[in-house]
């Protein structure tokens, strides 16, 4: 898409200072398939390490829903040589920080402690033993979290909304799984899931900070080079399509207000309509400081709620995300809120956004973009995005320029293709 000049002070300056020149990426692939990505940033005496494995909820069998979440909580739970307490104390001693998820780990250490940080990463990724008592402890915590979510009307409304939208797709269920499936999970299930997906040819290691690529590669080879590849077999994921009907569900709860989600299946990050819809999000329901249409109409003009928003790109990933509109409001405002959502959806499908709305959205998004590259953690996240979605390094220049190039007619066409006011899912939690 050819960039065009937009009539808004400061946008061209922001485009000229796009962060690509400050975010070079060096890429090395080891013989076992492990991918190493390095951003050398000598201005910071720290290094952020991100280890990402393609795994998670979308590859879980329904009968073991929640197993990937449980495994992620246990990655730092101990190895053959180091207990969970020893791992934590060793990192604390050097001022490091470690966090784990179902898709890997994140570590922050001083540059001088890169070797120790990498050794910890290797232990947690390659050699977790998942002690039975630790599995039981984390499983109980997960069950407590599920119970807590079951008493949270907003969480319930969101969970029910996903179930209505996704059907048989793995994203129809909560990431923590269900109480009945989690209770049955044991050490064997966690080990099996880990062995299946935590292999070198399914691992990306990202480094951002005051490091040299040659040293990083040498150290990675020392601790990961002897890891044998074992190409994981990913299970087929059920196809999911946009609904052609209206689906409604109300979860009755004795609360002061109701929580409403309205929407339907959305797009993937790779969808050609991503950029028009990304700009539209800022105009329709995701604007900074409640400047978007839905916030202005339902919150400011009608006083229906304090919390209200909408987006069609927020959850766009390798799998389709959702288009959603959310509001927390009183029971008597239910009809007004739902009709307000539908009215704004109909409007963006048939009317072009105004020049002022377009300029304001583009100005904010282009200026705000540069703030996503300030820390090493942010830089690591951006580089990981390139690898996972197959973007080249020009992405960091092209992203703000593609935002600035979006036209009102492109937004109108994208909204007509991707937003629906007649076929949608409606989830409500609160007093019926």
C-alpha positions in Angstrom: 0.0 0.0 0.0 1.5 3.3 -1.1 1.9 5.8 1.8 0.3 9.2 1.5 0.8 12.4 3.4 -1.8 13.1 6.0 -2.9 16.5 7.1 -2.1 16.3 10.8 0.8 18.1 12.6 3.5 15.8 13.8 2.5 12.6 11.9 5.2 13.0 9.3 7.8 13.6 12.0 6.7 10.4 13.7 6.9 8.5 10.4 10.5 9.8 9.9 11.5 8.5 13.4 10.1 5.0 12.8 12.0 2.7 15.1 13.3 0.2 12.4 16.8 1.8 12.3 17.1 1.2 16.1 15.8 -2.4 16.0 18.1 -4.4 13.9 17.6 -8.2 14.2 20.3 -10.8 13.8 18.9 -14.3 13.1 20.8 -17.6 13.6 19.4 -21.1 13.4 21.2 -24.0 15.1 21.6 -27.4 13.6 18.8 -28.7 15.8 16.3 -26.1 14.5 16.4 -23.7 17.4 16.0 -20.1 16.2 18.1 -17.3 17.9 17.1 -13.7 17.4 19.3 -10.9 18.8 18.8 -7.2 19.1 22.0 -5.5 20.2 21.2 -2.5 22.4 24.4 -1.2 24.1 22.5 1.7 25.7 21.1 -0.7 28.4 23.3 -2.8 30.7 20.5 -5.4 30.9 19.3 -8.2 28.7 15.8 -9.5 28.2 15.5 -13.2 27.2 12.2 -14.5 25.7 11.9 -18.2 25.0 8.8 -18.9 22.9 7.3 -22.3 22.1 4.3 -22.7 19.8 2.0 -24.5 22.2 -0.9 -23.5 24.4 -4.6 -23.8 24.6 -5.2 -24.4 20.9 -3.3 -27.7 21.0 -5.0 -29.1 24.1 -7.5 -32.0 23.8 -10.9 -31.0 25.2 -10.7 -33.7 27.8 -7.5 -32.1 29.2 -8.5 -28.5 29.0 -6.2 -26.4 31.2 -3.2 -28.7 30.9 -1.1 -26.1 29.0 -1.9 -23.5 31.6 -0.9 -25.8 34.4 2.3 -26.8 32.7 3.2 -23.1 32.2 2.8 -22.5 36.0 5.2 -25.4 36.7 8.1 -24.7 34.3 10.1 -23.1 37.2 8.9 -25.8 39.7 12.2 -27.6 39.9 14.6 -29.7 37.8 16.7 -32.8 38.6 19.5 -30.6 40.0 17.7 -27.5 41.3 14.5 -27.1 43.3 12.0 -24.4 42.7 13.3 -22.5 45.7 16.9 -22.9 44.5 16.0 -21.5 41.0 14.2 -18.5 42.6 17.1 -17.8 45.1 19.8 -18.1 42.4 18.0 -15.5 40.3 17.3 -13.3 43.2 21.0 -13.4 44.1 21.9 -11.8 40.8 18.9 -9.5 40.7 17.2 -11.4 37.9 13.5 -11.8 37.2 11.8 -15.0 35.8 8.2 -15.5 34.6 6.7 -18.6 32.9 3.6 -19.2 30.7 2.2 -22.0 28.7 4.3 -20.9 25.7 7.7 -20.5 27.5 9.6 -18.2 29.8 10.9 -14.7 30.2 14.1 -13.7 32.0 15.7 -10.4 32.8 19.3 -10.2 34.0 22.2 -7.9 33.9 24.4 -8.4 30.9 27.2 -9.8 33.1 24.9 -12.5 34.2 23.8 -13.6 30.8 25.4 -17.1 31.3 23.5 -17.7 34.5 20.2 -16.5 33.0 20.7 -18.8 30.0 21.5 -21.8 32.2 18.2 -21.1 34.1 16.3 -20.9 30.9 17.8 -24.2 29.7 17.0 -25.9 33.0 13.3 -24.7 33.0 12.8 -25.5 29.3 14.6 -28.7 28.9 14.7 -30.4 32.3 11.6 -29.7 34.4 10.7 -32.7 36.5 7.2 -31.5 37.6 7.3 -32.9 41.2 4.0 -34.5 42.1 3.6 -32.3 45.2 4.2 -29.2 43.2 1.7 -30.4 40.5 -0.9 -30.9 43.2 -0.2 -27.4 44.6 -0.4 -25.6 41.3 -3.5 -27.6 40.3 -5.3 -26.5 43.5 -4.3 -22.9 42.8 -5.7 -23.3 39.3 -8.9 -24.7 40.6 -9.2 -21.8 43.1 -8.7 -19.4 40.2 -11.4 -21.1 38.2 -13.7 -20.8 41.2 -12.8 -17.1 41.6 -13.6 -16.5 38.0 -16.9 -18.2 38.4 -17.9 -15.4 40.9 -16.8 -12.6 38.5 -19.6 -11.5 36.3 -17.3 -9.8 33.7 -15.2 -12.9 33.4 -18.3 -15.1 33.1 -19.7 -12.9 30.3 -16.4 -13.0 28.5 -16.1 -16.8 28.8 -19.7 -17.4 27.6 -19.1 -15.0 24.7 -16.1 -16.9 23.5 -18.1 -20.2 23.8 -20.9 -18.7 21.7 -18.5 -17.4 19.0 -16.0 -20.3 18.7 -18.2 -23.4 19.0 -15.9 -26.4 18.7 -12.7 -24.4 18.3 -10.3 -24.7 21.3 -10.7 -21.0 22.0 -14.3 -21.5 23.0 -13.1 -22.5 26.5 -11.2 -20.5 29.1 -7.4 -20.8 29.2 -7.5 -22.2 32.7 -9.8 -25.0 31.6 -12.8 -26.3 33.5 -12.9 -27.5 37.1 -13.9 -31.0 36.0 -11.0 -31.4 33.6 -8.3 -29.8 35.8 -9.2 -32.0 38.7 -8.2 -35.1 36.6 -4.8 -33.6 35.5 -1.7 -35.2 37.0 2.0 -35.2 36.6 1.8 -37.6 33.7 -0.4 -35.3 31.7 1.9 -32.3 32.3 5.0 -34.3 31.3 3.4 -35.6 28.2 2.3 -32.1 27.1 5.8 -30.7 27.8 7.6 -33.5 25.9 5.4 -33.1 22.9 5.9 -29.4 22.3 9.0 -28.3 24.2 11.6 -29.3 21.6 14.4 -27.3 20.0 12.9 -27.2 16.5 9.8 -25.6 18.1 11.6 -23.0 20.1 12.5 -19.3 19.5 15.0 -17.6 21.8 15.0 -13.8 21.6 17.7 -11.6 23.2 17.4 -7.8 23.5 20.0 -5.7 25.4 23.7 -5.0 25.8 24.9 -8.2 24.2 26.9 -9.3 21.1 25.3 -11.8 18.7 28.5 -13.9 18.5 28.6 -14.4 22.3 24.9 -15.1 22.5 25.1 -17.8 19.8 28.1 -19.4 21.5 26.4 -19.5 24.9 23.2 -20.8 23.4 25.1 -23.6 21.7 26.7 -24.5 25.0 23.5 -25.1 26.8 21.1 -26.0 24.0 23.3 -27.4 21.2 23.1 -31.0 22.3 19.3 -31.0 22.5 17.9 -33.4 19.9 15.2 -32.2 17.5 11.8 -33.9 17.6 9.4 -32.2 15.2 6.1 -32.0 17.1 3.0 -33.2 15.4 0.4 -30.4 15.9 -3.2 -31.7 16.1 -5.7 -30.4 13.5 -7.6 -27.4 14.8 -11.4 -27.3 14.0 -12.2 -24.7 11.4 -14.4 -21.8 12.7 -16.6 -19.6 10.6 -18.6 -16.5 11.2 -22.1 -17.2 12.5 -25.2 -16.6 10.4 -27.6 -16.3 13.2 -28.1 -14.5 16.6 -26.9 -16.4 19.7 -27.8 -15.2 23.1 -27.1 -16.3 26.6 -27.7 -14.7 30.0 -26.0 -15.9 33.2 -28.2 -14.8 36.1 -26.2 -13.4 39.0 -27.2 -11.2 42.0 -25.0 -8.2 41.3 -25.4 -4.4 41.1 -24.9 -4.3 37.4 -24.8 -6.4 34.2 -21.8 -7.1 31.9 -22.5 -7.3 28.2 -20.4 -8.7 25.4 -21.7 -8.4 21.8 -19.9 -9.4 18.7 -18.8 -12.3 16.5 -15.7 -14.0 15.0 -13.0 -11.6 13.9 -9.9 -11.7 11.7 -6.4 -13.1 11.8 -3.4 -10.8 12.2 -2.4 -11.6 8.6 -5.8 -10.5 7.2 -5.6 -7.8 4.4 -8.2 -5.8 6.3 -6.1 -5.6 9.5 -4.9 -2.0 9.0 -8.3 -0.4 8.1 -9.9 -2.2 11.1 -7.0 -1.3 13.3 -7.6 2.4 12.6 -11.4 1.9 12.9 -10.9 0.4 16.4 -9.5 3.8 17.5 -12.5 5.6 16.0 -15.2 3.1 17.0 -14.4 1.8 20.5 -10.8 1.8 21.5 -9.9 5.5 21.5 -7.5 6.9 24.1 -9.3 9.0 26.8 -12.8 7.8 25.8 -12.6 9.7 22.5 -14.2 6.9 20.4 -17.8 6.9 19.2 -19.1 4.2 21.5 -17.6 5.8 24.6 -18.8 9.2 23.6 -22.3 8.1 22.9 -23.0 5.4 25.6 -20.7 6.8 28.4 -20.6 10.6 28.0 -23.9 11.5 26.2 -26.2 8.8 27.7 -24.4 8.1 30.9 -25.0 4.4 30.6 -21.6 3.3 32.0 -18.1 4.2 32.9 -16.5 1.1 31.3 -17.2 0.6 27.6 -15.0 -0.4 24.6 -14.9 -2.3 21.3 -12.3 -3.8 19.0 -11.9 -6.0 16.0 -8.1 -6.4 16.0 -7.2 -6.7 19.7 -7.3 -10.5 19.7 -6.2 -11.1 16.0 -3.5 -13.7 16.0 -2.6 -16.9 14.1 -6.1 -18.0 14.8 -9.1 -15.7 14.2 -9.8 -13.3 17.0 -13.1 -11.7 17.9 -14.9 -8.5 17.1 -16.5 -7.5 20.4 -18.2 -4.6 22.1 -18.3 -4.5 25.9 -20.2 -2.5 28.5 -20.8 -2.7 32.2 -24.0 -1.0 33.1 -27.2 -1.2 35.2 -29.9 -3.7 34.4 -32.4 -1.0 33.3 -30.0 0.2 30.6 -29.6 -3.2 28.9 -31.8 -2.4 25.9 -30.2 1.0 25.4 -26.7 -0.4 25.5 -27.4 -3.2 23.1 -29.2 -1.0 20.6 -26.4 1.6 21.0 -23.8 -1.0 20.0 -25.9 -2.2 17.0 -26.6 1.3 15.8 -22.9 2.2 15.8 -22.0 -1.0 14.0 -24.6 -0.3 11.3 -23.4 3.2 10.9 -19.7 2.3 10.2 -20.9 -0.2 7.6 -22.7 2.4 5.5 -21.1 5.7 6.3 -17.5 6.8 5.9 -15.7 8.0 9.0 -15.2 11.8 9.0 -11.8 13.3 7.9 -11.4 14.7 11.4 -11.9 11.2 13.0 -9.5 9.6 10.6 -6.8 12.2 11.1 -7.1 12.1 14.9 -6.9 8.2 14.9 -3.9 8.1 12.6 -2.1 10.8 14.5 -2.5 9.1 17.8 -1.6 5.6 16.5 1.5 6.7 14.6 2.8 8.8 17.5 2.0 6.2 20.0 3.8 3.4 18.0 7.3 4.6 18.9 6.6 4.0 22.6 6.5 0.3 22.0 10.3 0.1 21.6 11.5 1.8 24.8 12.5 -1.2 26.9 14.4 -4.4 26.1 11.3 -6.4 26.9 9.3 -4.5 24.3 12.0 -4.9 21.8 12.1 -8.6 22.3 8.3 -8.8 21.9 8.5 -6.9 18.6 11.2 -9.1 17.2 9.3 -12.2 18.3 6.3 -10.9 16.4 8.4 -10.7 13.2 9.4 -14.3 13.5 6.0 -15.7 14.4 4.1 -14.0 11.7 6.8 -14.1 9.0 7.2 -10.3 8.7 10.5 -8.9 7.4 12.4 -6.2 9.2 10.8 -3.5 7.0 7.6 -4.2 9.1 8.8 -1.6 11.7 8.9 1.1 9.0 5.8 0.0 7.1 3.5 -0.4 10.1 3.1 3.3 10.9 3.2 4.2 7.2 0.4 1.7 6.5 -1.6 3.3 9.3 -1.1 6.7 7.8 -2.1 5.4 4.4 -5.5 4.0 5.4 -8.4 5.9 3.7 -12.0 6.4 4.8 -13.2 4.3 1.9 -11.0 1.4 2.9 -12.4 1.5 6.4 -15.9 1.5 5.1 -15.2 -1.5 2.9 -13.4 -3.4 5.7 -16.3 -2.7 8.1 -18.9 -3.9 5.6 -16.9 -7.1 5.1 -16.0 -7.8 8.8 -18.7 -6.3 11.1 -22.2 -7.5 11.3 -25.2 -6.1 13.1 -27.7 -8.8 12.2 -25.7 -11.9 13.0 -23.9 -11.8 16.4 -23.4 -13.4 19.8 -24.7 -11.7 22.9 -23.5 -12.7 26.3 -24.8 -11.1 29.6 -23.9 -11.8 33.2 -25.8 -10.1 36.0 -29.3 -9.8 37.4 -31.8 -11.1 34.9 
